[in-house]
Amino acid sequence: MSTETTFTRRWKRPSRAFVLVIVITIIGLFISFGLPSLVIAKFSNQPTTLLFQVRVMDDQGIPIPNANVFVSSASAQTDLEGYAAVPNRFLAKGIKNLTGTCRLRGDLRVEAPGYISWRKPLTDLFGSHYNYVDKGTNVAHEVTLLR
C-alpha cells in the first residue's frame, strides 16, 4: 500500500506594505529615467556658427595671398600669410551646455589665380556630424594648391 501525500498551495494575497513598496519602486524608476529627459533643455535645428580657419599654401609651403575661400555659400579672401576666416551657420541639435552637433553640408572650395581650384565636401573633411562642444566652434584646415 502506498501513501501519497498531496500538497496544495493556497495563494495568499500580498500584504499592503509589500504592494506599496512595489508601487513606489516602479514610480521611482519611471521618474529617475523619464524626468531628466523632460527637465534638461534640449534643442533641435538651432543655427550655430562655425568659424572655418583655412590656410592656403602652394606645393612648396609658401602662403598664397588673395585666394578665395568658400564654405558653402559664405566666402572670404586670404591675407598675406595665406589665412582666411569664413563663418558659416549650420543647424545643430543637442542638450544645452552638454552636447551639440552640427550636420555639415556643402563644400570647402579654394580658388586662386594661376592655381588649380581645390574642392572637397565638408563631410569628407570633418564628418557628417561635427561635435562643436567637444571640438570647438573654430574649425582649422590647410589646403595646398597646385599650379
Buried (B, 14 or more C-beta within 10 A) or exposed (E): EEEEEEEEEEEEEEEEEEEEEEEEEEEEEEEEEEEEEEEEEEEEEBEBEBBBBBBBBBEEEEBBBEBBBBBBEBBBEBEEEBBBEBEBBBEBBBBEEEBBBBBBEBBBBBBBEEBEEBEBEBBEBBEEEBBBBEEEBEBEBEBBBEE
